[in-house]
Amino acid sequence: MPVPLLDLSRQHAPVLAELRAVLDEALSCSRFIKGPVLERFEHDLADYCDTRRAVGCASGTDALILALQALDLKPGDEVVTTPFTFFATAGAIARAGGIPVFVDILPDTFNISPAAIKHWFETNCALTDRGTVDRNTGSVVRAVTAVDLFGQIADMDSIEHICSDWGVSLVEDACQSIGAMWKERRAGAFGRVGCFSFFPSKNLGALGDAGAITTDDCALADRLVSLREHGGQGYVHREIGTNSRMDAIQAGFLSVKLRRLDEWHEGRRRNAAFYAEAFADIDEITLPVIDPRAWSVYNQYTIRAVDRDGLMAHLKSLGIGCAVYYPLPLHLQECFSSLGYAAGDFPEAERASREVLSLPVFGELTEEELGEVVQAVKSHYAARSGG
């Protein structure tokens, strides 16, 4: 039987009446921008992430841009980040006026390598009266953007320590990891700010675009509120911001879904456990590695695969949903060619791009569908070995 990579209609079916009630309420009161519905969602999100504040905005990309602006990123400042992630992580740095500086990833979790971050600072930087400065370029290093990839939080113990030593801000790109935990702390509770995407395919997805920023710094949160509304209040503007508000309808939809998020996480984790047992005897694939300090929400279930492209073609021929996240690391993207990176600079990110494949893991999959995925994977490798 065909198995979709994601089927949101199954998630929405039990809550359709509540989602429609949100729309009816918005139509009856005609308060579509800001207002109590957005304020309630922001309060609930901050409570869920165990942060003092949450600020809604128009998308996860905008969350990253607004966060960097609020942290006083200046044109030409550098931000250290990973080359193995969705484009918006580095694109937001450039859009905010900064320069992405890439370091390699860990080979097991695919998250940014703390050792690589530490080595880059120690090799290239100096503490000066201007702050941390890249000796090679003369640019100020403003921040590290660490991504919680595929639903697993990065090694925040180590990364927070490095950022503290070098006096730079930590931006947590939690766009794929809402609800995930590192020890006892939720995603969004690390560094100066946490950034979330509520793109429909996320574990907590809007019915359109939306995003948010979490922080324990109330003054920073107030500035983010101003920046999302053109940098001012009313017709008085202290700085230049943008128009990046989360509309009340999306906030209402997200409030309905937030109440069920942990239940939906358990469905993904149950399916991941099914795969772990079923794939244990296939030498040609490497299962997702979860750091023992982490609790993953499996935004993606991503394996490494021998003959990845052949396996992908086989699965698609059988109607099994699958996808490659990400086929080309960011340091090799044409738009970043001026940064001077080349193939071979980040071997782990490049190897991951050649080997990774994500399989269906959404919580509403049936056991029969999971079995179809497993059988399809096994049949490919049996055929390759002549079995």
N, C-alpha and C positions, 0 to 999 in steps of 0.2 A: 504494500500500500504506500502511496506517497506520504511523506512526512514533512510539514513545513518547518522552516527554520524558526519562524515566529508566527503565531496566530493570536492577535490581540482580541479578536471577537470572542474567544473563549474566556479571556480574563474579564471582559466587559459585560458578558451576558448576565452574571449574577447581580451586577450593580447598575444595570441600565435604568431602572426606575429612579435611583438616586441621582444618576448623571442627568437624566431628563429634568428632574426637579431643580437642579442647579440652573439649568437653562431657563426654566419657567420663572424661577425667582428673579433671575437677572432681567428677564423681559418685563416682569411686572414692576420692578423698582427702577429699571432703566439706569442703574448705576454700574457702568461697564468698566470704568477705569478707577483704580484705587478703591477706597472705601472699606467697610467692615469685613467683607469676604476675604479680601487680600490680607488685611491685618490679622484675621483669624488664622489663615494659612501660615503666614510668617511666624506667628506665635507658636503654632503647633509644630512647624518644622524646626524651629530653634529648640523647642522642648525635646523633640525626637532626637536631634543631634547632640543634645546637652551643651548647647552654646547659649550665650546671653541674647544674641540677636540673629535674625535672618532677614534678608532683604531680597524680595522678588525682583526679577528682571525678565527681559524678553527671550533670552536663550542662554545656553551654557557658554557659548562663545562670548556673548556680552558679559556674562559673569566674570570670565577671565580678564577681559579688557578692562572692565570697571574696577576690578580688584587691583590690577597693576596701576591704573591711574590713581586710585585712592592711596596707593603706597608710594606715590610721587615718582613713578618711573619717568625719567626725562629722555628726550630724544638722544639716541646713541648709547644709553645705558644697556648693560648686558644682563641677561637672565639665563641661568643654567637650567637645562631641561633635557628630556629624553628624546631620542630620534624615533622611538618605536611607540607611536601613539597616534590618535586621530589628529588630523592636520590642525584643528583649532587650537591645540595647546601652543604650538609655535606660531601659528598665524596670529593669535591674539597678542603675543609679544611684539610682533612686527607692527600690527595695527595700532598698538599703544605707543609706538615710537621706539621700541627697544630692539635689541639684537639678540636672537636666540644663540646660545652656546650649548652645543650638544655634548653629552657624555654617554658612555655605553650603558647597557642594561645587564641585569643578572641573567644568567643562562637558564635558571630554573623557573623563577616566578615571572620573568619578562619585565619586572619593574626596574626603575632606574637604580643603578648600582651606587650605594653610598661610598664604597671604596673609590669608584671613579670620580664622584663629586669631590671627595677629599683630595684625591691626587691632583685634580685640575686646579683646585684652589692653591694647594701647596706649591705646585709647579709654576703657576702663572700669576699669582696675585700678591699684593702687598697691602698692609693696613696703613692708611695715610690719613691726613687731616680732612681729606675729601671723602673718606670712607674706604671701603675695599675697592682697590683699583687693579685692573688687568694691566700688568706691566708691558705686555706686548702691544696693546692698542691705546692705552691711556684712558680707557673707558671705566666709569664706575660700574661695579657689579651690584645690582640692586636687589636681586632675589634669586631663589631657586623655586622653580615650579615642578613639583613632584606629582606624578600621575599615579592614581590607584587603578592599575590596569585590570580589565576584565572582571572587576568586582572584588579585587583583593588590595587592601591598603599596603602601600610601600613601607619599607623599614623606617618608620617615622622616628623611632628612638635615635637611630644613628643620624638621620638627616636633620632633625631638630638640633642635635648637638653640633653638627658641622655649621649650620646656619648661625647658631649662637656664637661659636668661636670666631666666625668671620664677620659678624655684625650685619648679616643680610636677612631679608625677610623670607619666610617660607610661605609659598602659595600652594595649597593643597588642591590639585585638580581631582576632585571627587566626582567628576561627571559620570563615571561608570560604577560608582561604589556606594550609593546611598544605602545605609543600614549595615554596611560592613563594619567590622571591628578590628582594632589592633589592641590586643590585651583587652582592657575594659572600656576603651574609648571608641566612639563611633566615628565614621568618616565625616569629615567636615569640622572636626574639633581640633585639628592640628594646625600649627603655624599661625600666621596673622589672620588668614582668611581661608575658607573652604568654598570651592566653586562647584555648582551642580548644574547638570543639564536634565531637563524633563522632556527631551525629545521622545516621541511616542514609543520607541523601541527600548527605552531604559526600564529598569525594574520599577521605577515610579515614573510613569510617562503621562504627559499631558495629552490632550486631543488636538495637538498642534505644537507650536514651539513655546518654550518657557524655560526659565532658569532661576537660580538663586545663589546668594552668597551668605555664608554663615561666619560669625566672628564673635569673640568675647569682648571686643573693643567697641564700646557704645559710640564713642566719638567717630571712629572709623565707619561704623554703620550709618550714622547720621550723614556723613559725607557721601557714602554710597547712595543713600536716598536722594541727595541733592544731584549727584552726578547722573543718575538714571533719568533725571528730569531737567536736562539741559544745564545742570550745574547751578541751579538756583531755586528760589521759591517765588511763585507768582511771576512777577515781571522784574525781579531783582536777581542778578546773576553774579556770583562771586568768582566763578570760573566757568570754563567751557565744558559742558558735559554732552549728553546725547539723549535721545528719546528711546528708553529701553525699559518700559514698564510692563509688568505682567498684568494682563487684563483680568478682571474679576471673574469672568467665566472660567478661564483656565485655573485660577486659584481655587474656585469651587470644585471643579473636577478633581484637582489634585488633593483637596481635603478629603473627598470621598475615598480616594484610592489610598491615601496615606494610612487610613485606619486599618487597611488590610495588607499593608506592605510586608510585615513580618511573616504573615501566613503565606504570602506569595514567595518570599525568600525560601521558606522551608520546602516548598514544592521544587524549586530549582536545586536546592541542596540534596533533596531525596533523589532527584534524577541524576545528579552528579555522582552520588554514591552508587547508583545502579550501574552507570558506565564504568566506574572504577573497578567494580567486581567483574563485570562482563568482559572488560578489555585486559584484565590482568595478565592473560597468557599470550598476548600479541606482542611479540618482541619489536615489531616494526613501528609501533607508536609509543610515544612518551606521554603519559597522562599529566594533567595539570598538577603542578606542585604548589601546595599551600603551606606557607610558612607556619610553623606551630604556634607562633604568637598571633596569627591572623585568623579571622573568621570570614570566609568569602561568601559573597552573595551571588556569584556566578552570573554576572551580566553576560558573559560568554563562557562556553565550555570549550577551551582551546587546547588541542593536542598538537604535539609535533609528530610528523608523519614521514616515514620513508616513502618516496614516490608520491609526494603530496599532490602534485597536479594530476597524476593518474588516479589517485583515490578520489579526488574531487570530481573528476569527469565521470568516474564510475557511479558515485553517489547521485550525481545530477541525472545520469541516465535512468536511474531507478526512481526519480522523483523525491530524493532525500535532500532536504534543504541543508546547505552548508555555505560557508563564506570564508574568505581570507581577510583577516584583520592583523596586519596590514601588509600589502604586497610590495610597497616601496618605502623604505625608511625616509624620514623627513630630511635628513642631511643630503639625500640624493634627489630631492625634488627640484625641478627646474627653477622654480621661483626662489630657491635659496642658493642657487649656484654662485652668487656673488660672495657668499660666506667662505668659499674656498675649500669646502670639504670634498672628499673623493671616495670612491669605492675602496673598501678596506680600512677606512678610518675607525669604524665601529663594528667589528666583526660579529659580535653577538647579536646586535640589532639586525644586521644583514642576514645572518644565518636564520634567525627567527622568521624573517620575511619570506625566506625560501621554504620553510618547513611547517609553518603553523596552519591549522585548519580548525574552524569553529563548527561545532555540531549543535543540533537542536537541544535546548535545555530548559525552555520555558516551562513553568510549573504545571500547566494544564495538559502536558503530554500524557498519553495513556501508556500503560505498560506494554501494550501491543506495539505502539509506535516506537517506543524505546527499543524493543526487541527487533523491529525492522531496521533501525539504524545500526544496531550491533551486528546483525546478520549481514547487512550490506558491507560494512567495514571488513568483517571476517572473510566474506566471499572474495573481496578484492585481493587480499593477501594470500588466500588459499590458491587463487588462480595464478598469482605471480610465482608461487613456489611449486606449482604443478600439482597441488593437492586437490 
